[in-house]
Amino acid sequence: MVSCLTNYSSQCFKNLIRKLTVIGAIRCNYSSNAAANKAYTQGQYAEKNIREYFYYIDHQGQLFLDDTKVKNFITCFKDKPFLEFFFRRIKGNVTGRYQDSFPYLSLCGRERNFIRCDDYPIVYTHIIEKTELDSGGVQYLLSYGGAGDKLTLPFEPTTLCMLPHTGRVYHICHDRYGGIGLIKSSLAIDISSGFVFDDSVKITSLSDGQTVELPSKFVWKGVTYDLTNELCDKVIY
């Protein structure tokens, strides 16, 4: 029964993610265009020798200047050294400036780089397989920020949280980023067959009050992990 339910739920989950990827892109473009009218000027001086810039991170983990009108792979930042530098310095915005609209900040010398995002600033784009030289064992790393193996966190399957009613998958990250990272939709589709639904874990959505089922286990490389689903209480849904 669990096997049949797993296959069914997995296929439904894949279809849901594909639909929501399109919806997310539409929402992303709408919110991005709306933000272009906010009261700021790129490179403005907030005070003597302090300049301010404004950025946007979409649900695919791509970084843009916030007022870029057309946001896609062509217009996003791709320079890996810059992306590594930028993402390593992301933290919560507690400056008292633009906190509601741009809740994150990346400091660079005398520059304040304010950031808003479609979901969370950290978006895991792919999994890197790394062989340990000493032991010969294999470690799996989640890459983020568009910087390849320069920005990674260990993949911890037990911390995965999949919300069926949004189609999004989350994984823990550093506390300075808010403790939650989003799994890119294409990667979520790739790993979705590993989720096991057995009708044992359910939550009530805060948005519409409906009860939805969560996966209770995740199968990765032949090993079955019990999901803690601890992020479900932290993700805004």
Secondary structure, DSSP 4 states (H G I P E B T S, - for coil): -HHHHHHHHHHHHHHHHHHHHHHHHHHHHHHHHHHTTSS--TTEEEETTEEEEEEEE-TT--EEETT-SS-STTTS---HHHHHHHHHTEEE--SSSSTTT--EEEEETTEEEEEEESS-S-EEEEEEEEE-TTT--EEEEEEETT-GGGSEEE--GGG-EEETTTTEEEEE--GGGTSEEEEPHHHHHHHGGGEE--S-EEEE-TTT--EEEE--EEEETTEEEE---GGGGTS--
